[in-house]
Amino acid sequence: MEGSRSLDTGPAQGVSELRSRSASTRAQKPRARSGTNGEWPTTEERAAGGKAARAAVPRASHAEWNPSLRQADPIDLLEEQALVRLQELVPIRHGRMAVSPFAYFRGAALPMASDLAGTPRSGLNVQLCGDAHLSNFGMFGSPERHLFFDVNDFDETARGPWEWDVKRLAASLEIAGRDNAFDDRERRRIVLGAVRTYREAMRELAGKSMLEVWYAHLDMTELLPRFRSLLNAKRTPSVWRAVSKARAHDSYQAFEKLCHTLDDEPRILSDPPLIMPVEELLGDVDADALVAAMDTFIGSYHRTLAPDRRQLLGHYRLVHLARKVVGVGSVGTEAWILLMLDERGSPLLLQVKQADASVLERFTVKSKFANHGQRVVAGQHLMQTASDIFLGWERFDFAGYERDYYTRQLRDWKGSADLAGMTPAGMKLWGQMCGWTLARGHARSGDRIAIAAYLGKSDVFDRAILAFSVAYADQNEADYRMLQAAVASDRLVAETGV
């Protein structure tokens, strides 16, 4: 199996940027060196590269969206994805996407990736989230027990143009604002606020050392003052509730909600079809054999963890598992809840989730990782300030189907805001937090100096992305109607209310 390694190949990484320089050394402006790769471009050369990219692909060009640019029918792409999913769950996916234009957008990462492939590219690549809509950001607990705000979904992470993540975030804010019946002016402020925050954060990070960039984070108790003027229970109730309740979301809370005791042994509660304990799965599934296979999987997956995490995991034994339906876009891929107990009977709930090729891969470059679970884990480590202590990967054969998986805790102080309950001020705040976080993630993996120079000081790029988000939200509404028509004509089968 390929070993874990950095996804960054550009000049944005390297301890050379942390060098201490004397006055005479500063005057000479030496080139930074990487131990084996020779000379790197100077800061001035990197900034010039960003400005050259801006001349070749003007910032205003990112406003462009025209249906004639479309390379594939979105319903065709959804049908293509359905072919390799668990067939009994595909109608749930379509039903969830049919709830609203924003719900459709959440599940339509592949159609949008196809659309973005035909838009202008800056030529400056980073590690992308790949599905950076506003619901894929939220709170979680760091290993040091701080509450951080960060990206929380990396199923589609891949290397590609930084502006693709920005466009998906901005479009999601416009679409969610429409779903919440915000007026044009309110939505404009929300989108511009997020993009401006991204631009200003990238320019700020371009002036910092690489180590300062690496440590930068949005701590909900320490670094939130830049947004705190908007964070209060009256003006942003949805965001406030998400922050205040996140610390209660852990394995103990999940255990109380999802488990019960049967014959003096804890078991995961049945909630079909969303949660199916192993003994209730249909077909030729042997429950005992599947539990034994999962136990073998754990023994293999734990080798991808750091030694101290292996030691910690070794104190837990697997007692039960269940298949779980997760999210919108992920519905139909395999996801398992693992109930584990330590020697005192204290619970640990892990989630084992199938990892397929990123939807971006066909439009960018093929992943350097042979295992897509490792791709997810490596991308998450690269973009996040701190990651789940049990985050790991493995390839395994369950019931005759070999797939890639990644594993993490089911809940660890995780929290996200209720979009339907967001006020305009709350969504603007959330969008700004997302914009800052996305810039930090991109700065860790790409040439932050070149990107900052490309963006510049003016709001030209901000206004271009606003125009794109409005045009693409119109396109999304048309695509949503296509989905509804496909369901009405029985081209797609949808199970609603699940």
NORCORMO-V664458 format. One record per backbone hydrogen bond with DSSP energy under -1.0 kcal/mol. CO is the residue of the C=O (numbers start at 1). NH is the residue of the N-H. E is the energy in kcal/mol with one decimal. If there is no record, write none. Layout:
BEGIN
co nh e
CO NH E
CO NH E
END
This chain:
BEGIN
co nh e
14 17 -1.5
15 18 -2.0
16 19 -1.4
22 26 -2.5
23 27 -1.8
24 28 -1.2
32 40 -2.3
38 34 -1.6
42 46 -2.4
43 47 -2.5
44 48 -2.3
45 49 -2.0
46 50 -1.8
47 51 -2.1
48 52 -2.3
49 53 -2.0
50 54 -1.8
51 55 -1.9
52 56 -2.0
53 57 -2.9
58 61 -1.4
59 62 -1.6
60 63 -1.7
61 64 -1.5
66 69 -3.1
67 70 -1.6
73 77 -1.8
74 78 -2.0
75 79 -2.3
76 80 -2.2
77 81 -2.1
78 82 -2.0
79 83 -1.1
81 84 -1.2
82 85 -1.4
86 89 -2.0
89 93 -1.6
90 94 -2.2
91 95 -2.3
91 495 -2.8
92 96 -2.5
93 97 -2.2
94 98 -1.4
96 99 -1.2
100 104 -2.4
101 105 -2.3
102 106 -2.2
103 107 -1.3
108 112 -1.9
109 113 -2.3
110 114 -2.4
111 115 -1.9
112 116 -3.2
113 117 -1.5
115 118 -1.5
116 119 -1.9
124 162 -1.7
126 160 -2.3
128 158 -1.0
131 133 -1.4
133 136 -2.3
136 152 -2.7
138 150 -2.7
139 415 -2.0
140 148 -2.6
142 145 -2.3
146 142 -2.8
147 220 -3.0
148 140 -2.0
150 138 -2.4
154 157 -1.5
158 128 -3.3
160 126 -2.7
161 164 -1.8
162 166 -1.3
163 167 -2.5
164 168 -2.1
165 169 -2.4
166 170 -2.7
167 171 -2.6
168 172 -2.0
169 173 -1.9
170 174 -2.1
171 175 -2.6
172 176 -2.8
173 177 -2.3
174 178 -1.8
175 179 -2.3
176 180 -1.7
177 182 -2.7
178 181 -1.8
183 187 -2.5
184 188 -2.4
185 189 -2.1
186 190 -2.0
187 191 -2.6
188 192 -2.6
189 193 -2.1
190 194 -1.8
191 195 -2.3
192 196 -2.7
193 197 -1.9
194 198 -2.0
195 199 -2.6
196 200 -3.0
197 201 -2.5
198 202 -2.5
199 203 -2.1
200 204 -2.2
201 205 -2.9
202 206 -1.8
204 207 -1.0
205 208 -1.6
209 213 -2.1
210 214 -2.4
211 215 -1.9
212 216 -1.1
218 149 -2.0
219 223 -1.1
224 227 -2.8
224 228 -1.2
227 230 -2.1
230 232 -1.2
232 236 -2.2
236 240 -2.5
237 241 -2.4
238 242 -1.9
239 243 -2.2
240 244 -2.5
241 245 -1.9
242 246 -1.1
245 248 -1.5
246 249 -1.9
248 250 -1.2
249 413 -4.6
250 254 -2.8
251 255 -2.5
252 256 -2.3
253 257 -1.8
254 258 -2.9
255 259 -1.9
258 269 -3.7
260 267 -3.6
262 265 -1.3
265 262 -2.8
267 260 -2.8
271 274 -1.2
271 275 -2.1
274 325 -2.5
275 271 -2.7
276 323 -2.7
277 280 -2.4
286 290 -2.5
287 291 -2.4
288 292 -2.3
289 293 -2.3
290 294 -2.4
291 295 -2.2
292 296 -1.9
293 297 -2.3
294 298 -2.4
295 299 -1.8
296 300 -1.4
297 301 -3.7
298 302 -2.3
300 303 -1.3
301 304 -2.4
302 305 -1.4
306 310 -2.1
307 311 -2.1
308 312 -1.9
309 313 -2.9
310 314 -2.0
312 315 -1.7
313 316 -2.1
317 341 -2.1
320 339 -2.8
321 278 -2.1
322 337 -3.2
323 276 -2.8
328 331 -1.0
330 333 -2.3
332 86 -3.3
334 354 -3.2
335 324 -3.1
336 352 -2.3
337 322 -1.8
338 350 -2.0
339 319 -2.7
339 320 -1.3
340 348 -2.4
341 317 -2.5
342 345 -1.9
346 342 -1.9
348 340 -2.4
349 410 -2.8
350 338 -2.9
351 408 -1.8
352 336 -2.9
353 406 -2.3
358 361 -1.2
360 363 -1.9
360 364 -1.1
371 375 -1.7
372 376 -2.1
373 377 -2.3
374 378 -3.2
375 379 -2.4
376 380 -2.3
377 381 -2.5
378 382 -1.9
379 383 -2.0
380 384 -2.8
388 391 -1.6
392 407 -2.6
394 405 -2.5
396 403 -2.6
398 401 -1.5
401 398 -1.8
403 396 -2.5
404 355 -2.9
405 394 -2.1
406 353 -2.9
407 392 -1.8
408 351 -3.4
412 141 -2.8
415 139 -3.2
419 422 -1.7
423 427 -2.6
424 428 -2.2
425 429 -2.2
426 430 -2.6
427 431 -2.7
428 432 -2.1
429 433 -2.4
430 434 -2.5
431 435 -2.6
432 436 -2.5
433 437 -2.2
434 438 -2.7
435 439 -2.1
436 440 -2.2
437 441 -2.4
438 442 -2.5
439 443 -2.5
440 444 -1.3
442 446 -2.0
446 448 -1.4
447 451 -2.4
448 452 -2.4
449 453 -2.1
450 454 -2.2
451 455 -2.5
452 456 -2.4
459 463 -2.5
460 464 -1.8
461 465 -2.5
462 466 -2.1
463 467 -2.2
464 468 -2.3
465 469 -2.8
466 470 -2.0
467 471 -2.2
468 472 -3.2
469 473 -2.0
470 474 -1.8
471 475 -1.9
472 476 -2.8
473 477 -2.0
474 478 -1.8
475 479 -2.5
476 480 -2.5
477 481 -1.8
478 482 -1.6
479 483 -2.2
480 484 -2.4
481 485 -2.4
482 486 -2.4
483 487 -2.2
484 488 -2.6
485 489 -2.0
486 491 -1.7
486 492 -2.0
487 490 -1.3
END
